[in-house]
């Protein structure tokens, strides 16, 4: 696991965009794993700027979303498909037909989860998976207590997560109670995991995920088991890291040939 500490959210966006840009340059038909919420927005903003000046292209890429609310159609402004379409796919040249997400309105949720899991495998797996982290240490919608070997499935959201997401709805009571989410095991199948976290509110969960024990009570701690993880945090989100100085030193001292 490599921890990259930067000054602020825009700087975190640059590092995340560097990773995605390098992937698209060497593999134009890459498979991207896309997260929603506020954490990846600086990355998406930087990618949009680079796409606008012709530095990168998503034209041959494929994307998979981490999760979707049960009961919300893609046209709903709080759905994650709507979020990705407006925050990344439409502003760049990522074809809509190659943006994949679970069908939140599927009649058979279990069958839809199984179909989505197969679709990721059939696409060749995810090359780079962008992630955020919840206040309770969740990744995707794998809440505390989730199996570290879990696959795409339905999950019930905690009240804390519903409160955290209430800003996208008309209050906490309007937030759906259920989601379809890639499991921790599904996420760990991606070849490169990139977790982006900014702000003081993320300091505690980042420290638990990076330096604490691997435990289902902090699902993001499972990233410690993956061979290629990049954690990009600003100074505020790095505040509780005991080895912060070491992370800064190792990043400054990387050999020129060693990429993120």
C-alpha positions as CSV (number, residue, x, y, z in Angstrom):
1,X,0.0,0.0,0.0
2,X,1.3,3.4,-1.0
3,X,0.0,6.5,0.9
4,X,0.3,9.8,-0.9
5,X,-0.2,12.9,1.2
6,X,-0.9,16.1,-0.6
7,X,-1.8,19.7,0.4
8,X,-5.5,19.8,-0.5
9,X,-8.4,18.3,-2.4
10,X,-7.4,19.8,-5.8
11,X,-3.9,18.2,-5.4
12,X,-5.5,14.9,-4.6
13,X,-7.5,15.2,-7.8
14,X,-4.3,15.7,-9.8
15,X,-2.7,12.5,-8.3
16,X,-5.9,10.5,-9.0
17,X,-6.2,11.8,-12.5
18,X,-2.5,11.1,-13.2
19,X,-3.2,7.4,-12.4
20,X,-6.2,7.2,-14.7
21,X,-4.5,9.2,-17.4
22,X,-1.5,6.9,-17.4
23,X,-3.8,3.9,-17.7
24,X,-5.7,5.3,-20.6
25,X,-2.5,6.3,-22.4
26,X,-1.1,2.8,-22.3
27,X,-4.5,1.0,-22.5
28,X,-7.1,3.0,-24.3
29,X,-9.7,0.2,-23.9
30,X,-9.2,0.1,-20.1
31,X,-11.9,-0.9,-17.7
32,X,-12.5,1.8,-15.1
33,X,-14.2,1.3,-11.7
34,X,-16.0,4.5,-10.8
35,X,-17.0,5.7,-7.3
36,X,-19.7,8.3,-6.5
37,X,-20.0,10.8,-3.7
38,X,-17.8,13.9,-2.9
39,X,-14.4,12.1,-2.6
40,X,-13.8,11.4,-6.4
41,X,-15.1,14.8,-7.6
42,X,-11.6,16.4,-7.6
43,X,-10.4,13.5,-9.7
44,X,-13.3,13.8,-12.1
45,X,-12.9,17.5,-12.4
46,X,-9.2,17.1,-13.4
47,X,-10.0,14.3,-15.9
48,X,-12.6,16.6,-17.5
49,X,-10.0,19.4,-17.9
50,X,-7.5,17.0,-19.5
51,X,-10.1,15.5,-21.8
52,X,-11.2,19.0,-22.8
53,X,-7.7,19.9,-24.0
54,X,-7.3,16.6,-25.8
55,X,-4.7,15.1,-23.4
56,X,-6.7,11.9,-22.8
57,X,-9.6,10.1,-24.3
58,X,-12.2,7.8,-22.8
59,X,-13.7,6.8,-26.2
60,X,-12.5,3.2,-26.1
61,X,-12.9,2.7,-22.3
62,X,-15.5,0.8,-20.3
63,X,-16.7,1.7,-16.9
64,X,-18.4,0.0,-14.0
65,X,-20.1,1.7,-11.0
66,X,-19.6,0.5,-7.5
67,X,-23.2,0.6,-6.4
68,X,-26.8,1.8,-6.9
69,X,-29.8,2.5,-4.8
70,X,-32.6,-0.1,-5.0
71,X,-35.7,1.5,-6.4
72,X,-34.1,4.5,-8.2
73,X,-34.2,4.6,-12.0
74,X,-31.2,6.0,-13.9
75,X,-33.0,9.2,-14.5
76,X,-33.4,10.0,-10.8
77,X,-31.1,12.9,-9.9
78,X,-29.9,11.0,-6.7
79,X,-29.1,7.8,-8.6
80,X,-25.5,6.9,-9.0
81,X,-25.9,6.4,-12.8
82,X,-27.2,9.9,-13.0
83,X,-24.3,11.1,-10.9
84,X,-21.6,9.5,-13.1
85,X,-23.3,10.6,-16.3
86,X,-23.3,14.2,-15.2
87,X,-20.0,14.3,-13.3
88,X,-17.8,12.4,-15.7
89,X,-19.3,10.5,-18.7
90,X,-21.1,13.3,-20.5
91,X,-18.4,16.0,-20.0
92,X,-15.8,13.6,-21.5
93,X,-16.0,11.2,-24.4
94,X,-17.0,8.1,-22.4
95,X,-19.8,6.4,-24.4
96,X,-23.0,6.0,-22.5
97,X,-23.5,2.4,-23.7
98,X,-20.2,1.4,-22.0
99,X,-21.1,2.8,-18.6
100,X,-22.4,-0.1,-16.6
101,X,-24.3,0.0,-13.3
102,X,-26.6,-2.3,-11.4
103,X,-30.3,-1.8,-12.4
104,X,-31.8,-0.3,-9.3
105,X,-35.3,-1.1,-10.6
106,X,-34.7,-4.7,-11.4
107,X,-37.6,-7.0,-10.4
108,X,-35.2,-9.7,-9.2
109,X,-32.5,-8.0,-7.2
110,X,-30.5,-11.1,-6.5
111,X,-30.4,-12.1,-10.1
112,X,-29.4,-8.5,-11.1
113,X,-26.5,-8.7,-8.6
114,X,-25.3,-12.0,-10.1
115,X,-25.6,-10.6,-13.6
116,X,-23.6,-7.5,-12.7
117,X,-20.9,-9.7,-11.1
118,X,-20.7,-11.7,-14.3
119,X,-20.5,-8.6,-16.5
120,X,-17.4,-7.3,-14.7
121,X,-15.7,-10.7,-15.2
122,X,-16.7,-10.9,-18.8
123,X,-15.3,-7.4,-19.4
124,X,-11.9,-8.7,-18.2
125,X,-12.0,-7.2,-14.7
126,X,-11.4,-3.7,-13.5
127,X,-8.0,-2.1,-14.3
128,X,-8.2,0.9,-11.9
129,X,-11.0,1.1,-9.2
130,X,-11.6,4.6,-7.7
131,X,-12.8,4.5,-4.1
132,X,-14.0,6.8,-1.4
133,X,-14.3,5.9,2.3
134,X,-17.3,6.4,4.6
135,X,-17.1,7.9,8.1
136,X,-17.5,4.3,9.5
137,X,-14.9,2.9,7.2
138,X,-17.1,1.5,4.5
139,X,-16.1,1.2,0.8
140,X,-18.8,0.9,-1.8
141,X,-21.8,0.3,0.4
142,X,-20.1,-2.5,2.4
143,X,-21.1,-1.4,5.8
144,X,-19.2,-2.5,9.0
145,X,-19.7,-6.2,9.5
146,X,-19.6,-7.0,5.8
147,X,-17.7,-10.1,4.8
148,X,-14.3,-9.3,3.4
149,X,-14.9,-12.0,0.7
150,X,-18.4,-10.6,-0.2
151,X,-19.6,-10.3,-3.8
152,X,-22.1,-8.0,-5.5
153,X,-25.3,-8.1,-3.4
154,X,-28.1,-6.2,-1.7
155,X,-27.2,-4.3,1.5
156,X,-29.2,-2.4,4.1
157,X,-27.7,1.0,4.9
158,X,-26.9,2.1,8.4
159,X,-28.7,5.1,9.8
160,X,-25.3,7.0,9.8
161,X,-24.9,6.4,6.1
162,X,-28.4,7.5,5.4
163,X,-27.8,10.7,7.3
164,X,-24.5,11.2,5.5
165,X,-26.3,10.9,2.1
166,X,-29.4,12.9,3.1
167,X,-27.9,16.0,1.4
168,X,-28.7,14.4,-1.9
169,X,-32.3,13.8,-1.0
170,X,-35.2,15.6,0.8
171,X,-33.9,14.6,4.2
172,X,-32.8,11.3,5.8
173,X,-36.2,9.6,5.5
174,X,-36.1,9.9,1.7
175,X,-32.8,8.0,1.4
176,X,-33.5,4.4,0.2
177,X,-32.8,1.8,2.9
178,X,-31.3,-0.7,0.4
179,X,-28.6,-0.7,-2.2
180,X,-26.9,-3.1,-4.6
181,X,-23.1,-2.9,-4.1
182,X,-20.0,-4.6,-5.3
183,X,-18.7,-6.7,-2.4
184,X,-15.4,-6.3,-0.7
185,X,-14.2,-9.4,-2.5
186,X,-15.3,-7.9,-5.9
187,X,-13.5,-4.7,-5.2
188,X,-10.3,-6.5,-4.3
189,X,-10.4,-8.2,-7.7
190,X,-9.5,-4.9,-9.4
191,X,-5.9,-4.7,-10.5
192,X,-5.2,-1.3,-8.9
193,X,-7.2,0.3,-6.1
194,X,-7.1,4.1,-5.7
195,X,-8.7,5.5,-2.5
196,X,-9.2,9.2,-2.4
197,X,-10.1,10.9,0.9
198,X,-10.0,14.6,1.9
199,X,-11.1,16.6,4.9
200,X,-10.8,16.3,8.6
201,X,-13.9,14.0,8.8
202,X,-12.0,11.3,7.0
203,X,-8.9,11.3,9.3
204,X,-10.2,8.6,11.7
205,X,-11.5,6.2,9.1
206,X,-8.4,6.6,6.9
207,X,-6.1,5.8,9.9
208,X,-8.2,2.8,10.8
209,X,-8.2,1.5,7.2
210,X,-4.5,2.1,6.6
211,X,-2.8,1.4,10.0
212,X,-5.4,-0.5,12.0
213,X,-6.1,-4.2,12.0
214,X,-7.8,-5.9,9.1
215,X,-11.4,-6.3,10.3
216,X,-14.9,-6.5,8.9
217,X,-15.7,-3.7,11.3
218,X,-13.7,-1.4,9.0
219,X,-14.3,-2.8,5.5
220,X,-11.7,-0.5,4.0
221,X,-9.0,-2.2,6.0
222,X,-9.3,-5.1,3.6
223,X,-7.3,-2.9,1.2
224,X,-4.2,-3.9,3.2
225,X,-4.6,-7.3,1.6
226,X,-4.3,-6.0,-2.0
227,X,-1.0,-6.0,-3.8
228,X,-1.5,-2.6,-5.5
229,X,-3.2,0.1,-3.5
230,X,-2.7,3.9,-3.7
231,X,-4.3,5.9,-0.9
232,X,-4.4,9.7,-1.8
233,X,-5.2,12.0,1.2
234,X,-4.9,15.6,1.9
235,X,-3.2,16.9,5.1
236,X,-6.5,17.1,7.0
237,X,-7.4,13.5,6.2
238,X,-3.9,12.4,7.0
239,X,-4.0,14.0,10.5
240,X,-4.4,10.7,12.4
241,X,-1.8,8.7,10.5
242,X,1.1,7.6,12.8
243,X,3.5,7.0,10.0
244,X,2.6,10.2,8.0
245,X,6.2,11.4,7.9
246,X,7.4,8.0,6.6
247,X,4.8,8.1,3.9
248,X,5.9,11.6,2.8
249,X,9.6,10.5,2.8
250,X,8.9,7.3,0.8
251,X,6.9,9.2,-1.8
252,X,9.7,11.9,-2.2
253,X,12.3,9.2,-2.5
254,X,10.6,6.9,-5.1
255,X,12.9,5.7,-7.8
256,X,12.2,7.5,-11.1
257,X,11.1,4.2,-12.8
258,X,8.5,3.4,-10.1
259,X,5.1,4.6,-11.0
260,X,2.0,5.1,-8.8
